[in-house]
Amino acid sequence: MFYPSNRTALSTRYMPEDWFKSNRSNYRESESSRNSAERLRRDTIRMIQDKDQMTRRTQDTTSKNIGERLNDISFWRSELNHEIDNMVTEISALTDVKRRLERALAETEGPLQECLFHREKRMSIDLVHDDVEKDLIKVSISEAVHVILFIIILRSNRAAQHELERDLSDKVTAQRIDDRCHHLRNTSDGISYYRGIDRMDPSISLPDSWSKFTDDNILHSQSERAASHKLRDEIEILLNATSNEMWDQFNSVNVSFTNRIAEMADTKNNLQTHLAKTLQEIFQTEMLIEALKKAIRDKENPLKVAQTRLEERSRRPNVELCRDNPHHRLVTEVREIEDTIHKLRERLMEAENTLQTLVKTKVALEHDLSIKANSLFLDQEKCMGTRKSFPSTPRLVGYT
């Protein structure tokens, strides 16, 4: 066994100075680590306290802002309720006037309202704002048209009321939500994490536009009420001033109806003529298509014969496999027949497309004819049938 000499063993030892140096290094490192940890602990405690105070201040500010928002909502709710009450009162007054006007209009509903009602059943292109309709709704002449204007104002009032009520409903909902938010505390039930909610912004208004929206609704409602009140005043005057004008308008509408009926009948006759010509053309095009199909079928056997001849002659032996005149003529014949079939098929496709266009035209003409027949029936039978008599003057002003 080999034992190291004392000299070798001594050469692997550390010196005492190294030992003390290592201890001092460990002391310094330990002290530095403890100091860093102590600073971190102090800074963290201070940060926690600062952030806790900041969080409480921010939460208090937010709660205060929500409270102020609740006050704003409460103010506008009060304004909306007040305007809604005013509008309900105006609508009630307007409805009372409407009952009187309905008594005056009861005898004229036949020649006016029913005509407008029936003519609303016109279809498609015939739903036109023609002279008849213009005369029926001429405001400056007909008392009935003033009633229509009155009805429009009433609808506008109700629309304004609806907007106010919808705005009020939204504010009730918003107030309920903000009130619930205002009473939320750190210890409240139902609080939870909603990751990324702070990066979402579903807002569609700003504080200024929010208050302006309600203010505009109220101003619009006030404007509608003013127009409604003005109309009620005008109606009181019109009830005693439009009897003779209604007689004139009655006669004018009858003339417009007569002219429109003649125009509609003439158009209907023209459409029937075009339909008959279109049907004839459809028949001829269908015959053409059948002829083209037969022509294509007739080319099938000649093509088969030519191709069969080529195939048979391709089996001639050795030098007999000659590219002679019959070969050239057969190739030419095959290509000519194939070209003929191709052109016939192109013409067939063109004819079929033409037929589709004609069928579409036929459908359109038939549809337009049904529209014209419907309009002619409405004007000639329904509308003119209700205009055979006109009420007396006392009834026109709503006395009976």
C-alpha positions in Angstrom: 0.0 0.0 0.0 1.2 3.5 -0.9 1.1 6.3 1.7 1.6 9.9 0.7 4.6 11.7 2.2 4.1 14.5 4.7 5.3 17.0 2.2 2.5 16.0 -0.2 -0.1 16.2 2.5 1.0 19.7 3.6 0.8 21.0 0.1 -3.0 20.3 -0.1 -3.9 22.3 3.1 -5.4 25.8 3.3 -3.5 28.5 5.2 -5.1 30.0 8.4 -5.4 33.3 6.5 -7.5 31.6 3.9 -9.7 30.2 6.7 -10.2 33.6 8.3 -10.8 35.2 5.0 -13.4 32.7 4.1 -15.2 33.3 7.4 -15.2 37.0 7.0 -16.5 36.7 3.4 -19.4 34.5 4.7 -20.1 37.1 7.5 -20.2 39.9 5.0 -22.4 38.0 2.6 -24.8 37.0 5.4 -25.0 40.6 6.7 -25.6 41.9 3.1 -28.3 39.3 2.5 -30.0 40.2 5.8 -29.8 43.9 5.1 -31.3 43.4 1.6 -34.1 41.3 3.1 -34.8 43.8 5.8 -35.0 46.7 3.2 -37.2 44.6 1.1 -39.4 43.8 4.1 -39.7 47.5 5.1 -40.3 48.6 1.6 -42.9 45.9 1.0 -44.8 46.7 4.2 -44.8 50.4 3.3 -45.9 49.6 -0.2 -48.7 47.4 1.1 -49.8 50.2 3.4 -49.6 52.8 0.6 -51.5 50.6 -1.9 -54.1 49.7 0.7 -54.7 53.4 1.3 -54.7 54.2 -2.4 -57.2 51.3 -3.0 -59.5 52.6 -0.3 -59.3 56.2 -1.6 -60.0 55.0 -5.1 -62.9 52.9 -4.0 -64.3 55.7 -1.9 -63.9 58.1 -4.9 -65.6 55.6 -7.2 -68.5 55.1 -4.7 -68.8 58.9 -4.5 -68.9 59.2 -8.3 -71.6 56.4 -8.5 -73.6 58.3 -5.9 -73.3 61.5 -7.9 -74.4 59.6 -11.0 -77.4 58.3 -9.1 -78.4 61.8 -8.3 -78.1 62.8 -12.0 -80.2 59.8 -13.0 -82.8 60.7 -10.3 -83.0 64.3 -11.6 -83.6 63.2 -15.2 -86.1 60.6 -14.0 -88.0 63.4 -12.4 -87.9 65.5 -15.5 -89.0 62.6 -17.7 -91.9 61.7 -15.4 -93.0 65.3 -15.5 -92.9 65.5 -19.3 -94.6 62.1 -19.6 -97.5 63.4 -17.4 -97.8 66.5 -19.6 -97.8 64.4 -22.7 -100.4 62.0 -21.4 -102.6 65.0 -20.6 -102.1 66.4 -24.1 -102.8 63.0 -25.7 -106.0 62.8 -23.6 -107.1 66.3 -24.8 -106.2 65.4 -28.4 -108.2 62.2 -28.1 -111.2 64.1 -26.9 -111.0 66.3 -30.0 -110.6 63.2 -32.1 -114.0 61.9 -30.9 -115.7 65.1 -32.1 -113.8 64.9 -35.4 -114.8 61.3 -35.8 -118.4 62.2 -35.6 -117.9 64.8 -38.3 -115.9 62.4 -40.4 -118.3 59.4 -39.9 -120.2 60.3 -43.1 -117.0 61.0 -45.1 -115.1 57.8 -44.2 -116.7 56.1 -47.2 -115.3 58.4 -49.9 -112.0 59.1 -48.2 -110.7 56.7 -45.6 -112.0 53.6 -47.3 -110.6 54.7 -50.6 -107.2 55.2 -48.9 -107.5 51.9 -47.2 -108.4 50.0 -50.3 -105.7 51.7 -52.4 -103.1 50.6 -49.8 -103.9 47.1 -51.1 -102.4 48.0 -54.5 -99.3 45.9 -55.1 -95.7 46.4 -56.3 -95.3 49.2 -58.9 -99.0 50.1 -58.7 -98.5 51.4 -55.2 -97.8 54.8 -56.7 -98.4 58.3 -55.3 -100.7 59.3 -58.2 -103.1 62.2 -58.7 -105.9 60.2 -57.0 -103.9 59.8 -53.9 -102.7 63.4 -54.0 -106.3 64.6 -54.1 -107.4 62.3 -51.4 -104.8 63.6 -49.0 -104.7 67.3 -50.0 -104.6 69.1 -46.6 -105.7 72.5 -47.7 -109.0 71.4 -49.0 -110.4 68.3 -47.2 -111.5 68.2 -43.6 -110.9 64.5 -43.7 -107.3 65.2 -44.5 -107.0 67.5 -41.5 -108.2 64.5 -39.5 -105.4 62.4 -41.1 -103.0 65.2 -40.1 -104.5 65.1 -36.6 -104.0 61.3 -36.5 -100.4 61.8 -37.6 -99.8 64.3 -34.7 -101.4 61.9 -32.3 -99.1 59.2 -33.5 -96.1 61.6 -33.1 -97.2 62.4 -29.6 -97.4 58.7 -28.8 -94.1 58.1 -30.4 -92.6 60.9 -28.3 -94.2 59.4 -25.2 -92.8 56.0 -26.1 -89.3 57.5 -26.4 -89.7 59.2 -23.1 -91.0 56.0 -21.5 -88.2 54.0 -23.0 -85.6 56.5 -21.8 -87.2 56.4 -18.4 -87.1 52.6 -18.4 -83.5 52.7 -19.3 -82.8 55.1 -16.5 -84.7 53.0 -14.0 -82.6 50.0 -15.0 -79.4 52.0 -14.9 -80.3 53.5 -11.5 -81.0 50.0 -10.1 -77.6 48.8 -11.4 -75.7 51.8 -10.1 -77.5 51.6 -6.8 -76.5 47.9 -6.5 -72.9 48.9 -7.4 -73.0 51.8 -4.9 -73.8 49.4 -2.1 -71.2 46.8 -3.0 -68.5 46.4 -0.4 -65.4 44.2 -0.1 -67.4 41.9 2.1 -70.5 41.7 -0.2 -71.7 38.5 -1.7 -71.6 38.0 -5.4 -68.3 39.9 -6.1 -66.0 38.0 -8.4 -63.1 38.2 -10.8 -63.9 39.3 -14.4 -60.6 39.1 -16.3 -60.0 41.8 -18.9 -63.2 43.7 -18.0 -61.2 46.9 -17.6 -60.0 46.6 -21.2 -63.6 46.4 -22.5 -65.5 49.6 -23.2 -69.1 49.0 -24.2 -70.0 52.6 -23.7 -72.0 54.4 -26.4 -72.3 57.8 -24.8 -70.4 60.4 -22.7 -71.8 62.3 -19.8 -72.6 65.3 -22.0 -74.2 63.2 -24.8 -76.0 61.2 -22.1 -77.7 64.2 -20.6 -78.2 65.8 -24.0 -80.1 62.7 -25.2 -82.7 63.0 -22.5 -82.8 66.7 -22.8 -83.4 66.3 -26.6 -86.2 63.8 -25.9 -87.9 66.2 -23.5 -87.5 69.1 -26.0 -88.9 67.0 -28.8 -91.8 66.0 -26.6 -92.5 69.6 -25.7 -92.3 70.5 -29.4 -94.8 67.8 -30.3 -97.1 69.0 -27.5 -96.9 72.5 -28.9 -97.8 71.3 -32.4 -100.6 69.2 -31.0 -102.1 72.1 -29.1 -101.8 74.3 -32.2 -103.5 71.6 -34.3 -106.4 71.4 -31.8 -106.9 75.1 -32.1 -106.9 74.8 -35.9 -109.3 71.9 -35.9 -111.9 74.0 -34.0 -111.8 76.5 -36.8 -111.7 74.0 -39.6 -114.8 72.2 -38.3 -116.9 75.2 -39.3 -114.9 76.3 -42.4 -114.4 73.3 -44.7 -117.8 71.9 -45.6 -117.9 73.5 -49.0 -114.3 72.7 -49.6 -115.0 69.1 -49.0 -117.7 69.1 -51.6 -115.2 70.5 -54.1 -112.6 68.0 -53.1 -115.2 65.2 -53.4 -115.8 66.1 -57.0 -112.1 66.5 -57.8 -111.3 63.1 -56.4 -114.1 61.6 -58.5 -112.6 63.1 -61.6 -109.1 61.8 -60.7 -110.5 58.4 -60.1 -112.2 58.4 -63.5 -109.0 59.4 -65.2 -106.9 56.9 -63.3 -109.3 54.0 -64.0 -109.2 54.8 -67.8 -105.4 54.9 -67.7 -105.2 51.6 -65.7 -107.6 49.9 -68.2 -105.5 51.0 -71.2 -102.3 49.8 -69.5 -104.0 46.5 -68.7 -105.0 46.0 -72.4 -101.5 46.8 -73.6 -100.0 44.3 -71.1 -102.4 41.6 -72.4 -101.3 42.3 -76.0 -97.7 42.0 -75.0 -98.4 38.8 -73.1 -100.1 37.2 -76.1 -97.2 38.1 -78.3 -94.8 36.7 -75.7 -96.8 33.4 -75.5 -96.6 33.0 -79.3 -92.9 33.6 -79.2 -92.4 31.1 -76.4 -94.3 28.5 -78.5 -92.1 29.2 -81.5 -88.9 29.1 -79.5 -90.0 25.7 -78.0 -90.5 24.4 -81.5 -87.1 25.7 -82.5 -85.5 23.9 -79.5 -87.2 20.6 -80.5 -85.9 21.1 -84.0 -82.4 21.7 -82.8 -82.5 18.7 -80.6 -83.7 16.6 -83.5 -81.0 18.0 -85.7 -78.4 17.0 -83.1 -79.8 13.5 -82.8 -79.8 13.2 -86.6 -76.0 13.8 -86.6 -75.3 11.0 -84.2 -75.5 8.1 -86.7 -73.5 9.8 -89.5 -70.8 10.6 -86.9 -70.9 7.0 -85.7 -70.6 5.8 -89.3 -67.6 8.0 -90.1 -65.8 7.1 -86.8 -66.5 3.4 -87.3 -65.1 3.6 -90.9 -61.9 5.2 -89.5 -61.7 2.6 -86.8 -62.1 -0.3 -89.2 -59.6 1.1 -91.7 -57.0 1.5 -88.9 -56.8 -2.3 -88.8 -55.6 -2.6 -92.4 -52.4 -4.7 -92.5 -48.8 -3.4 -93.1 -48.4 -1.2 -96.1 -52.1 -1.2 -96.7 -52.4 1.2 -93.7 -52.2 4.0 -96.2 -53.2 7.6 -95.6 -55.2 7.8 -98.7 -58.0 10.1 -99.9 -60.7 8.1 -98.1 -58.8 8.5 -94.9 -58.5 12.3 -95.3 -62.1 12.5 -96.3 -63.2 10.5 -93.3 -61.2 12.7 -90.9 -62.7 15.8 -92.5 -66.2 14.3 -92.3 -65.8 13.5 -88.5 -64.5 17.0 -87.8 -67.3 18.6 -89.9 -70.0 16.6 -88.1 -68.5 17.3 -84.7 -68.3 21.0 -85.5 -71.9 21.0 -86.7 -73.0 19.3 -83.5 -71.0 21.8 -81.5 -72.6 24.7 -83.3 -76.0 23.2 -83.0 -75.5 22.7 -79.3 -74.4 26.3 -78.9 -77.5 27.4 -80.8 -79.6 25.1 -78.6 -78.1 26.7 -75.5 -78.8 30.1 -76.9 -82.4 29.1 -77.7 -82.9 27.7 -74.2 -81.6 30.9 -72.6 -83.9 32.9 -74.9 -86.8 30.6 -73.8 -85.9 31.2 -70.1 -85.9 35.0 -70.7 -89.2 34.7 -72.5 -90.7 32.7 -69.6 -89.4 35.2 -67.1 -90.9 38.0 -69.2 -94.2 36.0 -69.4 -94.2 35.6 -65.6 -93.5 39.3 -65.1 -96.2 40.3 -67.5 -98.7 37.9 -65.8 -97.7 39.3 -62.4 -98.0 42.9 -63.6 -101.4 42.0 -65.2 -102.6 40.6 -61.8 -101.4 43.8 -60.2 -103.2 46.0 -62.7 -106.4 43.9 -62.4 -106.2 44.2 -58.6 -105.7 48.0 -58.8 -108.5 48.4 -61.3 -110.8 46.4 -59.1 -109.9 48.5 -56.1 -110.4 51.8 -57.8 -113.4 50.9 -59.9 -115.3 48.6 -57.7 -114.2 49.2 -54.1 -113.4 52.9 -54.1 -115.9 54.3 -56.6 -118.5 52.0 -55.1 -118.2 53.9 -51.8 -118.4 57.4 -53.4 -122.0 57.3 -54.6 -123.3 59.8 -52.0 -121.9 62.6 -49.8 -123.1 63.7 -46.3 -125.1 66.8 -45.6 -123.4 70.0 -44.3 -124.6 69.6 -40.7 -122.9 66.3 -40.5 -119.7 67.6 -42.1 -119.2 69.9 -39.2 -119.9 67.3 -36.5 -123.2 68.5 -35.3 -124.9 65.1 -35.7 
